[in-house]
Each structure stands twice: as structure tokens, then as C-alpha cells.
């Protein structure tokens, strides 16, 4: 399974969005969790059947997966790295691209996640926020990284209809 992450970023000093992409080619342990935002309230010494169920929020969806970064013959930024950064092929370039470019600290960033080649896990492209990324070096010869990335489905507050 392959996933494409697209970032539309607009640093505060810029007026137009810049688009960056990254292809996750080796994905493992895909997790798709939907939470209803339900809590329960129960008086002491009462049966479970007398529990009061309360809903305080709407649904939330978390999507997480593990990935491997290995040398690539193709540019995993799909040409969005530009002239200065060059193609994103080596494991070192991939790690730098993910941490420095795809996970910027700007409040107006927007991400989209889509499955490439099949729809076994995602039916369509979805708006997400990149909430966490962890990358570990598991080998130095050859250089290999593994990682975990976590998303929350939703839109930036400026995009609400």
C-alpha cells in the first residue's frame, strides 16, 4: 500500500500557498480509529444497565501508520522539492524532507492524505492535520529509518463551510 501526503503551506509572510508532496511507499500497521465522543455517568451502587450515556462532542477520526524509509529510484516528493532541494531519493533526504518541509510550524497549513493505486484503506482523499511524526534510525549501513505518523481527519478552521 502506498499513501500520498500533500501539504499546502502558507508561511505568515507569504500570500500564496506552496504545495509539497511525499509518497510513503512502505506502509505497515495501518490504523483507522473513529471515536464517538461518548462518556458515561453512573451513580454509586447502581447496575451497568442504569448508566447514563452522554455525548459531549461529535466524531473524531485518527489515522496512523508505520513506515520505512529506504533508498528510492524515484523522487518521492513527486517533483515538489524544487531546484534547491533536488529530488528526494536517499533515506537522509526523505527524513529531512518529512521533518523540515512536510511538518512545518505554520498555523495555516493544510494536508491531504490519499491512498495511491488502490482503495483498500481510504475510499477517497481526505483532509487531515499531521499531529505527530516519529522517525527512528534502525540501521546505519545501509542507512534505514522506520517511523510512525499520526493524523487527525478534519479541516483547518479557516476552511469550515
N, C-alpha and C positions, 0 to 999 in steps of 0.2 A: 504494500500500500504506500502511496506517495501523497503528500499534502503540500499545497502551496499556501504560504503565508504572504499576504500583500499588506504593506504598510503605506498609508497616505499620511505624510507628516508635514507639519507647517510650524517651524520654529517661530517664536513670538515676533522676531524681526522680519519675517518673510510674509508675503502677501498671497503666494500661490502654494499649492500642495506639491510635494515631490513624492513620487511613487517608487518604492523599493520592494523587491520580492526575494523569497528564499524557498527553495524546494527541499523538503525533508524526504529523502529517498528511502531511508531505512528506518521504519517506524515499528515499535513494539508496544505492547501493553496499552492499547488504546482504551480510554475510559470516558464514558459519556454519562454524566450524572445529572439528574433533574431533581430539584428539591421543591416541595410544595409550600414551604414556609409555615409548617404547622407545628404547634406546640400543644401540650396537654396540661390540664389543671385538674387535680384530684384532691378532694378533701381527705384528711387523715381517716383511716379505718373504713374506707369505702371500697367496693369492688371495682375491678377494671371496667366493667360494663357501665359504671356510673361516671366515668371520666368525661370531663368537658373538653372538647376539642376546639381549639381557637386557631384561626388563621390570621396572622399579622402581616403577611406580605404575599406577593404573587410568586410565580415560579421563578427559579433561578437555575441556570444550566452551566455546569462546569465540564470542560473538555480538557483532558490531559493525555499526554503520551510520552513514551520514552523514545529516544532517537540515537542513532550512531552517526558520527561524522567520520567519513573515510575519504581518501583521495578520489576525485571525480574527474572524468574526461570532459565533462560539460560544465558550463558556467551555471552554478546553482542560484545565482542572482537573476538569471534569465535576461542578462544584458542591462540590468538596472544599476550595476555598480559604477558605471561611468568610466571615463578615461583615467582619472586619478587613482581609483582603487583597483582598476583592472578586473578581469574575471575572477570569480570566487570559486576556486577549484580545490586548493590544498586544504587539509584539515585546519591548519593555522588560520588561513584566510576565512574559512567557514566560521570558526569560533569568533574571530574578530568581527566579522560581518553581523553575526547574530547578536553579540553583546553590544557592540558600538553603534550599529546602524539600525537594526530591527527592534531594539529595545531602548529608544530614546526617552528622555525625561520631559517631553513637551506635553502640555495638557490637551492640545487639540489633535493628538494622533488618533488615527482610525486604522483598525486592522480588519482584514477579511481572511477567513480560513476556508479552503475548499479541498476536496479530495480530487486527485488527478487520475484519470484512467478508469475509475470505477466509482460506484456509489454504494459501496458496502457499508460504510460507516456514516457518511454525511450525504443526505439527499440533495443538498444544494449548498451554494456558497453562503456563509453566514458571517454576520458582523460580530466581532469579538473584541475583548480587551485582553492584551497579553499581561497576565498578572504576575507570573513568576517564570524564571528560567534558571536552570542549574546545569552546569557543564563540568564533567569530571574528566581528567586525563587518565586513561586506563593503560596506555602503552606509550613509550617514548621512541621505540624502534620496531616497527614503524609508528609514527605518531598517530594515535587514535583517541578520540573523545567519545564519551557517551553523555547523554543528558536527559533531562525531563523538562517539559514545557507545559505550562498551565494557562488556560484561557477561561474567561467568563463570557458567555454569549450576551450580547446587548449592544446598544448604540451609545455613542457619545451624547451627552446631554444636549449639545447644540444641534443634533440631528433628529431629535424627537419630533414626531409629526403632531 
